[in-house]
Each structure stands twice: as C-alpha cells, then as structure tokens.
Amino acid sequence: MRHGFTRFMRAHGQVPGPGERPRLTGALAGGLAGILSLPLLSGSGATRGLAAGLGIETWTVQLLYCLAWTLAGVVYALVFGRAANDRRGGWLFGIAYGFVLWMIGPVAVLQAILGRQLVTGTAAMGVLGANLSSGLLAGLLFRPIYTAVRKPILQRTPARHSTEAEARP
C-alpha cells in the first residue's frame, strides 16, 4: 500500500520528502564510520584480541566490524528518522548510539554466548573507543551523505513550487 501511494505522489509531481532513502544513507554513513574507526580498533590491540578469541584472522574481524556498522547505520537511520539528519544534534545521537551498541553490540553478545571475555584492558577500551568513534562519525556523516544521496533525486523530480504554481487557477 505504501509503495503504491509513493508512486501516486511521484506521478503527480511531488518532491520526495526528507525520509527519502534513509536506509541507503545510514548504510553509507555507518560503513564509512566503521572504516574510519578501524585504526582505533587495530591500534588498541582489539582486532588481534578478537581474532585470537574467535579463532579467525584479523582482516576478518575488521571486515565484520565494518559490516556490523553498515547494518548499524541502517538501524540508526530507521530509529532516529528525521532526527538523524539534524545539523546540531546528529553528533550527539550518533555517539549515544555508539555507546548503546558497545553495551549490547556484537562483542558483548559474543562474550555472553561464549561465557568468557574476548578482550580485556587496552583492547577492551579500544572496542569502546571504536564504537564511540563510529557512532560519532555516523552521526556527523549522515547529513552530508543524505544531501549527496538526495541530490540526484531532486534533479530528476520537478520542483514542488513550479508544480503548485501550475495547479493554481
């Protein structure tokens, strides 16, 4: 039903609203934030500690971290909606989201499932720092990425004002 209404609105010249493609924007912002936070994760020894604890390669941990943050970016966009695009509050929403993901995220869940700690000390602080950094970056990057993703949509769609002016008697 929702998709039919969207097509109906587009057919009548309506400009896409502020929620257009938030999941794509969230995925791009989250993935880029994950990539930019990898040096913090690696430099603290968390990558090596997680790889040793899980019995996998360090590059696999890095890949999984970036994929997790790509998915987390999609969830971020869906949870915060239009607030994710806030110029003044995006960083705050992002860093708070990073903290929540640190508390209930993949590392915490894996430690609970395995019944042992995967990282301790500096490496554990690195996981916290990387999650806070990723959240902050996702919050800061969301708006510019949203603008870049939305620009082609606005260029293909006729402006609302010209359509409204033509509709007036």
C-alpha positions as CSV (number, residue, x, y, z in Angstrom):
1,M,0.0,0.0,0.0
2,R,2.7,2.4,0.9
3,H,4.7,1.9,-2.3
4,G,1.5,2.5,-4.4
5,F,1.0,5.8,-2.6
6,T,4.6,6.8,-3.2
7,R,4.2,6.1,-6.9
8,F,1.0,8.0,-7.0
9,M,2.6,11.0,-5.3
10,R,5.6,10.9,-7.7
11,A,3.3,10.7,-10.7
12,H,1.7,13.9,-9.6
13,G,5.0,15.8,-9.3
14,Q,5.6,15.6,-5.6
15,V,9.1,16.2,-4.4
16,P,10.5,13.3,-2.3
17,G,10.2,14.1,1.4
18,P,13.0,14.2,3.9
19,G,12.8,10.5,4.6
20,E,13.7,9.5,1.0
21,R,16.4,6.8,1.0
22,P,17.3,7.0,4.7
23,R,18.5,3.3,4.8
24,L,21.0,3.9,2.0
25,T,22.2,7.0,3.7
26,G,22.5,5.1,7.0
27,A,24.4,2.2,5.4
28,L,26.9,4.6,3.7
29,A,27.4,6.6,6.9
30,G,27.7,3.6,9.1
31,G,30.1,1.7,6.7
32,L,32.3,4.8,6.3
33,A,32.3,5.4,10.0
34,G,33.3,1.8,10.6
35,I,36.2,2.1,8.1
36,L,37.4,5.3,9.7
37,S,37.4,3.8,13.2
38,L,39.5,0.7,12.2
39,P,42.8,2.4,13.2
40,L,41.5,2.8,16.7
41,L,40.3,-0.7,16.9
42,S,43.6,-2.1,15.5
43,G,45.9,0.3,17.4
44,S,44.4,-0.7,20.7
45,G,45.0,-4.4,20.0
46,A,41.3,-5.2,20.0
47,T,41.5,-6.6,16.4
48,R,44.2,-9.1,17.4
49,G,42.4,-9.9,20.7
50,L,39.1,-10.6,19.0
51,A,40.7,-12.6,16.2
52,A,42.5,-14.8,18.8
53,G,39.4,-15.2,20.9
54,L,37.3,-16.2,18.0
55,G,39.9,-18.2,16.1
56,I,39.7,-16.1,12.9
57,E,42.0,-13.8,11.0
58,T,42.4,-10.1,11.9
59,W,41.2,-9.0,8.5
60,T,38.0,-10.9,9.1
61,V,37.4,-9.1,12.4
62,Q,37.9,-5.8,10.5
63,L,35.5,-6.8,7.7
64,L,32.9,-8.0,10.2
65,Y,33.3,-4.7,12.2
66,C,32.7,-2.6,9.0
67,L,29.7,-4.8,8.0
68,A,28.3,-4.6,11.5
69,W,28.5,-0.8,11.3
70,T,26.9,-0.7,7.9
71,L,23.9,-2.6,9.3
72,A,24.0,-0.4,12.4
73,G,23.9,2.7,10.1
74,V,20.7,1.3,8.6
75,V,19.2,0.8,12.0
76,Y,20.4,4.2,13.1
77,A,18.5,5.8,10.1
78,L,15.3,3.9,10.9
79,V,15.4,4.5,14.6
80,F,16.2,8.2,14.5
81,G,14.3,9.0,11.3
82,R,14.4,12.8,10.5
83,A,16.3,13.5,13.7
84,A,19.3,11.6,12.2
85,N,19.6,14.5,9.7
86,D,19.7,17.2,12.4
87,R,22.7,19.5,11.9
88,R,23.1,20.3,15.6
89,G,22.2,17.0,17.2
90,G,23.4,14.4,14.8
91,W,26.7,14.0,16.5
92,L,25.0,13.5,19.9
93,F,22.6,11.0,18.5
94,G,25.5,9.2,16.9
95,I,27.8,9.0,19.9
96,A,24.9,7.9,22.1
97,Y,24.0,5.2,19.6
98,G,27.7,4.1,19.5
99,F,27.6,3.7,23.3
100,V,24.4,1.7,23.2
101,L,26.0,-0.6,20.5
102,W,29.0,-1.0,22.7
103,M,26.8,-2.1,25.6
104,I,24.6,-4.5,23.7
105,G,26.6,-4.9,20.4
106,P,28.2,-7.9,18.8
107,V,31.3,-8.1,21.1
108,A,29.1,-8.0,24.3
109,V,26.7,-10.6,22.8
110,L,29.6,-12.9,21.8
111,Q,31.1,-12.7,25.2
112,A,27.8,-13.6,26.8
113,I,27.3,-16.5,24.4
114,L,30.8,-17.8,24.8
115,G,30.8,-17.2,28.6
116,R,34.3,-15.6,28.6
117,Q,35.8,-12.3,27.8
118,L,37.2,-11.8,24.3
119,V,39.2,-8.6,25.1
120,T,40.4,-7.0,28.3
121,G,42.4,-4.0,29.3
122,T,43.5,-1.7,26.5
123,A,41.9,-3.8,23.8
124,A,38.5,-3.6,25.6
125,M,38.9,0.2,25.8
126,G,39.7,0.1,22.1
127,V,36.4,-1.6,21.4
128,L,34.6,1.1,23.4
129,G,36.6,3.9,21.7
130,A,36.0,2.5,18.2
131,N,32.2,2.2,18.9
132,L,32.0,5.7,20.3
133,S,34.1,7.0,17.3
134,S,32.0,5.1,14.8
135,G,28.8,6.4,16.3
136,L,30.1,10.0,16.4
137,L,31.3,9.7,12.8
138,A,28.0,8.1,11.6
139,G,26.1,11.0,13.2
140,L,28.4,13.6,11.7
141,L,28.4,12.0,8.2
142,F,24.7,11.3,8.0
143,R,23.7,14.8,6.9
144,P,26.3,15.3,4.1
145,I,25.8,11.8,2.8
146,Y,22.0,12.3,2.9
147,T,22.4,15.6,0.9
148,A,24.6,13.8,-1.7
149,V,22.2,10.8,-2.0
150,R,19.2,13.1,-2.3
151,K,20.6,15.5,-4.9
152,P,20.1,13.1,-7.9
153,I,16.5,12.5,-6.7
154,L,15.8,16.2,-6.6
155,Q,17.3,16.8,-10.0
156,R,15.1,14.1,-11.6
157,T,11.9,15.4,-9.9
158,P,10.3,18.6,-10.9
159,A,10.3,21.3,-8.2
160,R,7.3,21.4,-5.9
161,H,6.9,25.1,-6.3
162,S,6.6,25.0,-10.1
163,T,4.0,22.2,-9.8
164,E,2.0,24.1,-7.2
165,A,2.1,27.3,-9.3
166,E,0.8,25.5,-12.4
167,A,-2.0,23.9,-10.3
168,R,-3.4,27.2,-9.1
169,P,-6.2,28.8,-11.2
